Amino acid sequence: MNNGIFIIAHAPLASALRQCVLHVFPDAATSLAVLDVQPNMPTEESLVSARMTMAMLSQPQTLVLTDMFGATPCNIAQKLVDGVNSRLIAGVNLPMLMRAVTYRNEPLDALVARALAGATQGVMQVAVTAPQNQQRKIHDKDHHDHQQ
């Protein structure tokens, strides 16, 4: 089973996320749809576009991802999902999306769990490695810059 993934976000985030995913997973193009919610566009007009886009996915089950809970894209998405054949997650980020695309063939419940895990595990503080963080001693004759 191949689940559809539908990103609804403030313009141009949805399209940008899709481009990032297709860079790594070009075969996911048919199962990944997006809607960039434009500023000043009436919500009802965006909802009509969202319904048409979701229908074009023509997948039996769909994971809908939005950028921020409570914002217009999320409010639109809430009117689309039924909680059975479609689920909604707010707070999309690239690690979440990559994980969802990787496991898009799993059952929808498992896909939701994978996406949430990808989102939280993908956010971390990254330490600076020691060679880049240490000051060079002036009296070093043979100094070498470390490249990574």
C-alpha positions in Angstrom: 0.0 0.0 0.0 1.3 3.4 -0.9 0.0 6.2 1.2 -0.3 9.7 -0.2 1.4 12.6 1.6 -0.1 16.0 1.2 1.6 19.2 2.5 -0.4 22.3 3.1 1.7 25.2 4.3 2.2 29.0 3.9 3.7 29.8 0.5 6.3 28.8 -0.6 7.1 26.3 2.2 5.0 23.4 0.8 6.6 23.5 -2.6 10.1 24.0 -1.2 9.7 20.9 1.0 8.5 18.9 -1.9 11.5 19.9 -4.0 13.8 18.9 -1.1 12.2 15.5 -0.9 12.2 14.9 -4.7 16.0 15.6 -4.7 16.4 12.5 -2.6 13.4 10.5 -3.6 12.5 11.3 -7.2 10.2 8.2 -7.3 7.9 9.8 -4.7 6.5 12.5 -7.0 3.2 10.8 -7.6 2.5 10.2 -3.9 3.5 13.7 -2.7 1.2 16.6 -3.3 1.4 20.2 -2.0 -0.6 23.3 -1.6 1.0 26.6 -0.9 -1.5 28.8 0.9 -1.1 32.3 -0.6 -1.4 35.4 1.5 -4.7 37.2 1.2 -6.4 34.3 -0.5 -9.9 33.6 0.8 -9.9 30.4 3.0 -12.8 28.9 1.1 -10.8 29.2 -2.2 -7.8 27.5 -0.6 -10.1 24.8 0.8 -11.5 24.1 -2.7 -7.9 23.8 -4.0 -7.0 21.5 -1.2 -9.9 19.2 -1.8 -9.1 19.0 -5.5 -5.4 18.4 -4.8 -6.1 15.6 -2.3 -8.5 14.0 -4.7 -5.8 14.0 -7.4 -3.5 12.0 -5.1 -6.0 9.2 -5.5 -4.5 7.2 -2.7 -6.7 5.1 -0.3 -5.0 6.7 2.7 -3.3 10.1 3.1 -1.1 11.7 5.6 -1.6 15.5 5.7 1.1 17.7 7.0 0.9 21.4 7.9 3.4 23.9 9.0 1.8 25.3 12.2 -1.1 24.4 14.4 -3.9 27.0 14.5 -2.8 28.8 11.3 -4.8 28.9 8.1 -3.1 25.9 6.4 -3.9 23.7 9.5 -7.5 25.0 9.7 -8.0 24.1 6.0 -6.4 20.6 6.6 -8.7 20.0 9.5 -11.7 20.2 7.2 -10.1 17.6 4.9 -9.1 14.8 7.2 -11.5 12.2 8.5 -9.2 10.5 11.1 -9.6 7.1 9.5 -8.3 7.2 5.9 -6.5 10.5 6.4 -4.5 11.9 9.4 -3.2 15.3 10.1 0.1 16.3 11.7 1.0 20.0 12.3 4.6 21.2 12.6 6.1 19.7 9.4 9.8 19.8 9.1 12.2 18.2 6.6 13.3 15.3 8.9 9.6 14.4 9.5 8.9 14.6 5.8 11.9 12.4 4.8 10.9 9.8 7.4 7.3 9.8 6.1 8.3 9.4 2.5 10.7 6.6 3.4 8.0 4.7 5.2 5.0 5.7 3.0 4.2 2.0 2.2 3.5 1.2 5.9 -0.1 1.3 7.4 -1.3 4.8 8.1 -1.0 4.4 11.9 2.6 3.3 11.6 3.3 6.1 9.1 2.0 8.7 11.6 4.3 7.3 14.3 7.3 7.3 12.0 6.7 10.9 10.9 6.4 12.1 14.5 9.6 10.2 15.5 11.4 11.7 12.5 10.3 15.2 13.5 11.4 15.0 17.1 14.6 13.0 16.4 15.6 15.5 13.7 15.7 18.5 16.0 18.8 18.6 18.1 21.6 20.9 19.2 24.7 20.2 17.3 28.1 20.5 19.0 31.0 22.2 17.4 33.9 19.8 16.9 37.1 20.6 18.9 39.5 21.4 16.0 37.1 24.1 14.8 36.5 25.5 18.3 40.1 25.7 19.5 42.3 28.7 18.9 45.5 28.1 17.0 48.7 28.6 19.0 50.9 31.3 17.4 54.1 29.3 17.9 52.9 26.3 15.9 55.3 25.8 13.0 53.4 23.2 11.2 49.8 24.3 11.5 47.2 22.6 9.3 43.6 23.7 8.8 41.1 20.9 9.3 38.6 20.6 6.6 35.4 18.6 7.1 
